[in-house]
Amino acid sequence: MADGLKRWTDKGTNPCAAESVASLKCLEENNYDKARCANYFLAYKECKRAWNKRKAERRRRGLPPGDPA
């Protein structure tokens, strides 16, 4: 696996790895028809938004951005 792709599918570097893998799998199964995978993209987008919000809040409180929970 290429290093760039590993970064997106590794749970240690991407807390939304499950959503990322699901969206890529959907694309493969649907011959890369993005319209059929819109729900997967939305789930990934919402996960990233929530994670970035948590990181920002932790930074404001002076905590490291990595979340142990």
Biopython code that builds the backbone (N, CA, C, O; Angstrom):
import numpy as np
from Bio.PDB.StructureBuilder import StructureBuilder

atoms = [
    (1, "MET", "N", (0.847, -1.175, 0.000)),
    (1, "MET", "CA", (0.000, 0.000, 0.000)),
    (1, "MET", "C", (0.894, 1.240, 0.000)),
    (1, "MET", "O", (1.870, 1.303, 0.748)),
    (2, "ALA", "N", (0.571, 2.205, -0.820)),
    (2, "ALA", "CA", (1.347, 3.437, -0.894)),
    (2, "ALA", "C", (1.247, 4.190, 0.434)),
    (2, "ALA", "O", (0.230, 4.119, 1.125)),
    (3, "ASP", "N", (2.313, 4.909, 0.778)),
    (3, "ASP", "CA", (2.340, 5.624, 2.050)),
    (3, "ASP", "C", (1.208, 6.628, 2.177)),
    (3, "ASP", "O", (0.634, 6.769, 3.257)),
    (4, "GLY", "N", (0.869, 7.332, 1.095)),
    (4, "GLY", "CA", (-0.210, 8.310, 1.140)),
    (4, "GLY", "C", (-1.546, 7.675, 1.464)),
    (4, "GLY", "O", (-2.314, 8.216, 2.260)),
    (5, "LEU", "N", (-1.835, 6.524, 0.854)),
    (5, "LEU", "CA", (-3.094, 5.837, 1.120)),
    (5, "LEU", "C", (-3.102, 5.256, 2.529)),
    (5, "LEU", "O", (-4.137, 5.277, 3.195)),
    (6, "LYS", "N", (-1.967, 4.738, 2.995)),
    (6, "LYS", "CA", (-1.882, 4.180, 4.342)),
    (6, "LYS", "C", (-2.218, 5.242, 5.387)),
    (6, "LYS", "O", (-2.860, 4.952, 6.396)),
    (7, "ARG", "N", (-1.776, 6.471, 5.133)),
    (7, "ARG", "CA", (-2.036, 7.560, 6.072)),
    (7, "ARG", "C", (-3.540, 7.777, 6.242)),
    (7, "ARG", "O", (-3.985, 8.097, 7.344)),
    (8, "TRP", "N", (-4.328, 7.612, 5.187)),
    (8, "TRP", "CA", (-5.763, 7.834, 5.269)),
    (8, "TRP", "C", (-6.511, 6.638, 5.833)),
    (8, "TRP", "O", (-7.620, 6.794, 6.343)),
    (9, "THR", "N", (-5.930, 5.448, 5.753)),
    (9, "THR", "CA", (-6.630, 4.257, 6.229)),
    (9, "THR", "C", (-6.100, 3.762, 7.571)),
    (9, "THR", "O", (-6.621, 2.785, 8.110)),
    (10, "ASP", "N", (-5.078, 4.412, 8.121)),
    (10, "ASP", "CA", (-4.503, 4.024, 9.402)),
    (10, "ASP", "C", (-5.259, 4.705, 10.537)),
    (10, "ASP", "O", (-5.336, 5.933, 10.583)),
    (11, "LYS", "N", (-5.812, 3.922, 11.446)),
    (11, "LYS", "CA", (-6.607, 4.465, 12.552)),
    (11, "LYS", "C", (-5.770, 5.377, 13.460)),
    (11, "LYS", "O", (-6.315, 6.257, 14.126)),
    (12, "GLY", "N", (-4.443, 5.167, 13.487)),
    (12, "GLY", "CA", (-3.585, 6.001, 14.312)),
    (12, "GLY", "C", (-3.435, 7.419, 13.783)),
    (12, "GLY", "O", (-3.265, 8.350, 14.570)),
    (13, "THR", "N", (-3.493, 7.605, 12.483)),
    (13, "THR", "CA", (-3.330, 8.935, 11.908)),
    (13, "THR", "C", (-4.648, 9.520, 11.418)),
    (13, "THR", "O", (-4.742, 10.730, 11.214)),
    (14, "ASN", "N", (-5.653, 8.700, 11.228)),
    (14, "ASN", "CA", (-6.950, 9.171, 10.752)),
    (14, "ASN", "C", (-8.045, 8.554, 11.615)),
    (14, "ASN", "O", (-8.367, 7.378, 11.450)),
    (15, "PRO", "N", (-8.621, 9.323, 12.528)),
    (15, "PRO", "CA", (-9.670, 8.780, 13.392)),
    (15, "PRO", "C", (-10.940, 8.410, 12.624)),
    (15, "PRO", "O", (-11.818, 7.740, 13.168)),
    (16, "CYS", "N", (-11.041, 8.830, 11.396)),
    (16, "CYS", "CA", (-12.207, 8.524, 10.568)),
    (16, "CYS", "C", (-11.845, 7.476, 9.516)),
    (16, "CYS", "O", (-12.422, 7.463, 8.429)),
    (17, "ALA", "N", (-10.908, 6.614, 9.831)),
    (17, "ALA", "CA", (-10.426, 5.618, 8.873)),
    (17, "ALA", "C", (-11.551, 4.683, 8.420)),
    (17, "ALA", "O", (-11.605, 4.313, 7.247)),
    (18, "ALA", "N", (-12.435, 4.304, 9.320)),
    (18, "ALA", "CA", (-13.521, 3.387, 8.946)),
    (18, "ALA", "C", (-14.410, 4.021, 7.878)),
    (18, "ALA", "O", (-14.804, 3.358, 6.918)),
    (19, "GLU", "N", (-14.723, 5.300, 8.049)),
    (19, "GLU", "CA", (-15.556, 6.001, 7.074)),
    (19, "GLU", "C", (-14.812, 6.162, 5.750)),
    (19, "GLU", "O", (-15.409, 6.075, 4.677)),
    (20, "SER", "N", (-13.514, 6.395, 5.839)),
    (20, "SER", "CA", (-12.693, 6.537, 4.640)),
    (20, "SER", "C", (-12.666, 5.240, 3.837)),
    (20, "SER", "O", (-12.863, 5.248, 2.622)),
    (21, "VAL", "N", (-12.424, 4.137, 4.520)),
    (21, "VAL", "CA", (-12.375, 2.832, 3.858)),
    (21, "VAL", "C", (-13.734, 2.491, 3.257)),
    (21, "VAL", "O", (-13.806, 1.965, 2.146)),
    (22, "ALA", "N", (-14.809, 2.787, 3.982)),
    (22, "ALA", "CA", (-16.153, 2.488, 3.479)),
    (22, "ALA", "C", (-16.456, 3.284, 2.208)),
    (22, "ALA", "O", (-17.058, 2.754, 1.274)),
    (23, "SER", "N", (-16.044, 4.544, 2.168)),
    (23, "SER", "CA", (-16.312, 5.344, 0.975)),
    (23, "SER", "C", (-15.495, 4.842, -0.214)),
    (23, "SER", "O", (-15.997, 4.807, -1.338)),
    (24, "LEU", "N", (-14.245, 4.454, 0.022)),
    (24, "LEU", "CA", (-13.427, 3.905, -1.066)),
    (24, "LEU", "C", (-13.992, 2.579, -1.562)),
    (24, "LEU", "O", (-14.001, 2.311, -2.763)),
    (25, "LYS", "N", (-14.457, 1.761, -0.641)),
    (25, "LYS", "CA", (-15.051, 0.473, -1.027)),
    (25, "LYS", "C", (-16.317, 0.696, -1.851)),
    (25, "LYS", "O", (-16.554, -0.001, -2.838)),
    (26, "CYS", "N", (-17.124, 1.666, -1.443)),
    (26, "CYS", "CA", (-18.345, 1.975, -2.184)),
    (26, "CYS", "C", (-18.010, 2.404, -3.608)),
    (26, "CYS", "O", (-18.663, 1.975, -4.559)),
    (27, "LEU", "N", (-17.002, 3.242, -3.753)),
    (27, "LEU", "CA", (-16.600, 3.678, -5.092)),
    (27, "LEU", "C", (-16.195, 2.492, -5.960)),
    (27, "LEU", "O", (-16.586, 2.401, -7.124)),
    (28, "GLU", "N", (-15.417, 1.592, -5.391)),
    (28, "GLU", "CA", (-14.986, 0.416, -6.150)),
    (28, "GLU", "C", (-16.172, -0.445, -6.562)),
    (28, "GLU", "O", (-16.239, -0.914, -7.699)),
    (29, "GLU", "N", (-17.102, -0.652, -5.647)),
    (29, "GLU", "CA", (-18.245, -1.519, -5.921)),
    (29, "GLU", "C", (-19.229, -0.893, -6.914)),
    (29, "GLU", "O", (-19.981, -1.609, -7.576)),
    (30, "ASN", "N", (-19.226, 0.437, -7.020)),
    (30, "ASN", "CA", (-20.180, 1.119, -7.892)),
    (30, "ASN", "C", (-19.509, 1.772, -9.099)),
    (30, "ASN", "O", (-19.996, 2.769, -9.631)),
    (31, "ASN", "N", (-18.397, 1.201, -9.517)),
    (31, "ASN", "CA", (-17.694, 1.656, -10.715)),
    (31, "ASN", "C", (-17.394, 3.156, -10.670)),
    (31, "ASN", "O", (-17.509, 3.857, -11.675)),
    (32, "TYR", "N", (-17.006, 3.635, -9.478)),
    (32, "TYR", "CA", (-16.599, 5.022, -9.254)),
    (32, "TYR", "C", (-17.685, 6.037, -9.599)),
    (32, "TYR", "O", (-17.399, 7.143, -10.059)),
    (33, "ASP", "N", (-18.932, 5.643, -9.368)),
    (33, "ASP", "CA", (-20.065, 6.555, -9.529)),
    (33, "ASP", "C", (-20.262, 7.280, -8.190)),
    (33, "ASP", "O", (-20.832, 6.725, -7.251)),
    (34, "LYS", "N", (-19.788, 8.512, -8.121)),
    (34, "LYS", "CA", (-19.811, 9.266, -6.865)),
    (34, "LYS", "C", (-21.225, 9.506, -6.346)),
    (34, "LYS", "O", (-21.432, 9.575, -5.135)),
    (35, "ALA", "N", (-22.178, 9.631, -7.225)),
    (35, "ALA", "CA", (-23.557, 9.892, -6.809)),
    (35, "ALA", "C", (-24.105, 8.746, -5.957)),
    (35, "ALA", "O", (-24.889, 8.984, -5.038)),
    (36, "ARG", "N", (-23.709, 7.524, -6.247)),
    (36, "ARG", "CA", (-24.210, 6.373, -5.494)),
    (36, "ARG", "C", (-23.570, 6.259, -4.113)),
    (36, "ARG", "O", (-24.070, 5.528, -3.258)),
    (37, "CYS", "N", (-22.476, 6.971, -3.890)),
    (37, "CYS", "CA", (-21.748, 6.872, -2.621)),
    (37, "CYS", "C", (-21.860, 8.145, -1.784)),
    (37, "CYS", "O", (-21.087, 8.340, -0.846)),
    (38, "ALA", "N", (-22.803, 8.998, -2.113)),
    (38, "ALA", "CA", (-22.930, 10.290, -1.431)),
    (38, "ALA", "C", (-23.094, 10.134, 0.075)),
    (38, "ALA", "O", (-22.545, 10.931, 0.835)),
    (39, "ASN", "N", (-23.832, 9.131, 0.520)),
    (39, "ASN", "CA", (-24.029, 8.932, 1.964)),
    (39, "ASN", "C", (-22.718, 8.595, 2.664)),
    (39, "ASN", "O", (-22.488, 9.033, 3.791)),
    (40, "TYR", "N", (-21.865, 7.827, 2.013)),
    (40, "TYR", "CA", (-20.567, 7.484, 2.590)),
    (40, "TYR", "C", (-19.683, 8.727, 2.686)),
    (40, "TYR", "O", (-18.986, 8.924, 3.681)),
    (41, "PHE", "N", (-19.716, 9.562, 1.648)),
    (41, "PHE", "CA", (-18.930, 10.795, 1.674)),
    (41, "PHE", "C", (-19.424, 11.725, 2.769)),
    (41, "PHE", "O", (-18.628, 12.369, 3.452)),
    (42, "LEU", "N", (-20.724, 11.790, 2.931)),
    (42, "LEU", "CA", (-21.303, 12.641, 3.968)),
    (42, "LEU", "C", (-20.894, 12.152, 5.360)),
    (42, "LEU", "O", (-20.555, 12.959, 6.226)),
    (43, "ALA", "N", (-20.923, 10.843, 5.576)),
    (43, "ALA", "CA", (-20.513, 10.285, 6.874)),
    (43, "ALA", "C", (-19.050, 10.616, 7.163)),
    (43, "ALA", "O", (-18.702, 10.965, 8.291)),
    (44, "TYR", "N", (-18.196, 10.508, 6.149)),
    (44, "TYR", "CA", (-16.780, 10.822, 6.326)),
    (44, "TYR", "C", (-16.601, 12.307, 6.627)),
    (44, "TYR", "O", (-15.825, 12.675, 7.509)),
    (45, "LYS", "N", (-17.312, 13.150, 5.901)),
    (45, "LYS", "CA", (-17.218, 14.591, 6.100)),
    (45, "LYS", "C", (-17.662, 14.981, 7.514)),
    (45, "LYS", "O", (-17.019, 15.807, 8.162)),
    (46, "GLU", "N", (-18.749, 14.393, 7.985)),
    (46, "GLU", "CA", (-19.243, 14.679, 9.335)),
    (46, "GLU", "C", (-18.263, 14.189, 10.410)),
    (46, "GLU", "O", (-18.058, 14.857, 11.424)),
    (47, "CYS", "N", (-17.671, 13.034, 10.179)),
    (47, "CYS", "CA", (-16.684, 12.508, 11.124)),
    (47, "CYS", "C", (-15.488, 13.454, 11.218)),
    (47, "CYS", "O", (-15.044, 13.789, 12.317)),
    (48, "LYS", "N", (-14.966, 13.887, 10.067)),
    (48, "LYS", "CA", (-13.819, 14.795, 10.058)),
    (48, "LYS", "C", (-14.175, 16.120, 10.724)),
    (48, "LYS", "O", (-13.365, 16.684, 11.460)),
    (49, "ARG", "N", (-15.377, 16.615, 10.468)),
    (49, "ARG", "CA", (-15.809, 17.875, 11.077)),
    (49, "ARG", "C", (-15.852, 17.739, 12.605)),
    (49, "ARG", "O", (-15.368, 18.613, 13.323)),
    (50, "ALA", "N", (-16.428, 16.648, 13.089)),
    (50, "ALA", "CA", (-16.519, 16.428, 14.534)),
    (50, "ALA", "C", (-15.127, 16.263, 15.144)),
    (50, "ALA", "O", (-14.851, 16.796, 16.219)),
    (51, "TRP", "N", (-14.253, 15.527, 14.460)),
    (51, "TRP", "CA", (-12.903, 15.307, 14.987)),
    (51, "TRP", "C", (-12.123, 16.620, 15.034)),
    (51, "TRP", "O", (-11.440, 16.892, 16.022)),
    (52, "ASN", "N", (-12.212, 17.427, 13.996)),
    (52, "ASN", "CA", (-11.510, 18.710, 13.984)),
    (52, "ASN", "C", (-12.033, 19.635, 15.074)),
    (52, "ASN", "O", (-11.272, 20.395, 15.673)),
    (53, "LYS", "N", (-13.329, 19.566, 15.326)),
    (53, "LYS", "CA", (-13.921, 20.373, 16.399)),
    (53, "LYS", "C", (-13.363, 19.935, 17.763)),
    (53, "LYS", "O", (-13.055, 20.773, 18.610)),
    (54, "ARG", "N", (-13.237, 18.611, 17.968)),
    (54, "ARG", "CA", (-12.672, 18.095, 19.224)),
    (54, "ARG", "C", (-11.219, 18.525, 19.381)),
    (54, "ARG", "O", (-10.795, 18.923, 20.466)),
    (55, "LYS", "N", (-10.455, 18.442, 18.290)),
    (55, "LYS", "CA", (-9.043, 18.835, 18.353)),
    (55, "LYS", "C", (-8.911, 20.310, 18.717)),
    (55, "LYS", "O", (-8.075, 20.673, 19.544)),
    (56, "ALA", "N", (-9.733, 21.162, 18.102)),
    (56, "ALA", "CA", (-9.681, 22.592, 18.378)),
    (56, "ALA", "C", (-10.035, 22.872, 19.839)),
    (56, "ALA", "O", (-9.388, 23.692, 20.490)),
    (57, "GLU", "N", (-11.055, 22.198, 20.348)),
    (57, "GLU", "CA", (-11.458, 22.393, 21.743)),
    (57, "GLU", "C", (-10.344, 21.960, 22.696)),
    (57, "GLU", "O", (-10.081, 22.638, 23.689)),
    (58, "ARG", "N", (-9.691, 20.839, 22.401)),
    (58, "ARG", "CA", (-8.586, 20.373, 23.244)),
    (58, "ARG", "C", (-7.429, 21.369, 23.198)),
    (58, "ARG", "O", (-6.790, 21.625, 24.219)),
    (59, "ARG", "N", (-7.160, 21.927, 22.028)),
    (59, "ARG", "CA", (-6.092, 22.914, 21.898)),
    (59, "ARG", "C", (-6.408, 24.159, 22.721)),
    (59, "ARG", "O", (-5.519, 24.716, 23.366)),
    (60, "ARG", "N", (-7.663, 24.600, 22.706)),
    (60, "ARG", "CA", (-8.073, 25.768, 23.490)),
    (60, "ARG", "C", (-7.861, 25.541, 24.973)),
    (60, "ARG", "O", (-7.529, 26.471, 25.708)),
    (61, "ARG", "N", (-8.052, 24.308, 25.415)),
    (61, "ARG", "CA", (-7.877, 23.974, 26.831)),
    (61, "ARG", "C", (-6.425, 23.671, 27.168)),
    (61, "ARG", "O", (-6.115, 23.385, 28.325)),
    (62, "GLY", "N", (-5.538, 23.724, 26.200)),
    (62, "GLY", "CA", (-4.117, 23.471, 26.445)),
    (62, "GLY", "C", (-3.757, 22.005, 26.478)),
    (62, "GLY", "O", (-2.685, 21.651, 26.968)),
    (63, "LEU", "N", (-4.615, 21.145, 25.975)),
    (63, "LEU", "CA", (-4.345, 19.704, 25.937)),
    (63, "LEU", "C", (-3.752, 19.327, 24.590)),
    (63, "LEU", "O", (-3.955, 20.045, 23.611)),
    (64, "PRO", "N", (-3.025, 18.217, 24.515)),
    (64, "PRO", "CA", (-2.513, 17.794, 23.208)),
    (64, "PRO", "C", (-3.679, 17.415, 22.291)),
    (64, "PRO", "O", (-4.724, 16.975, 22.770)),
    (65, "PRO", "N", (-3.506, 17.584, 20.975)),
    (65, "PRO", "CA", (-4.621, 17.341, 20.061)),
    (65, "PRO", "C", (-5.070, 15.888, 19.988)),
    (65, "PRO", "O", (-6.238, 15.628, 19.699)),
    (66, "GLY", "N", (-4.174, 14.930, 20.241)),
    (66, "GLY", "CA", (-4.558, 13.513, 20.212)),
    (66, "GLY", "C", (-5.532, 13.214, 21.324)),
    (66, "GLY", "O", (-5.309, 13.611, 22.468)),
    (67, "ASP", "N", (-6.595, 12.529, 21.013)),
    (67, "ASP", "CA", (-7.646, 12.261, 22.005)),
    (67, "ASP", "C", (-7.549, 10.815, 22.464)),
    (67, "ASP", "O", (-7.730, 9.902, 21.658)),
    (68, "PRO", "N", (-7.267, 10.587, 23.742)),
    (68, "PRO", "CA", (-7.156, 9.199, 24.217)),
    (68, "PRO", "C", (-8.486, 8.466, 24.261)),
    (68, "PRO", "O", (-8.505, 7.235, 24.297)),
    (69, "ALA", "N", (-9.597, 9.190, 24.258)),
    (69, "ALA", "CA", (-10.910, 8.560, 24.360)),
    (69, "ALA", "C", (-11.492, 8.238, 23.020)),
    (69, "ALA", "O", (-12.598, 7.703, 22.940)),
]
sb = StructureBuilder()
sb.init_structure("model")
sb.init_model(0)
sb.init_chain("A")
sb.init_seg("    ")
for serial, (resi, resn, name, xyz) in enumerate(atoms, 1):
    if name == "N":
        sb.init_residue(resn, " ", resi, " ")
    sb.init_atom(name, np.array(xyz, "f"), 0.0, 1.0, " ", f" {name:<3s}", serial, name[0])
structure = sb.get_structure()
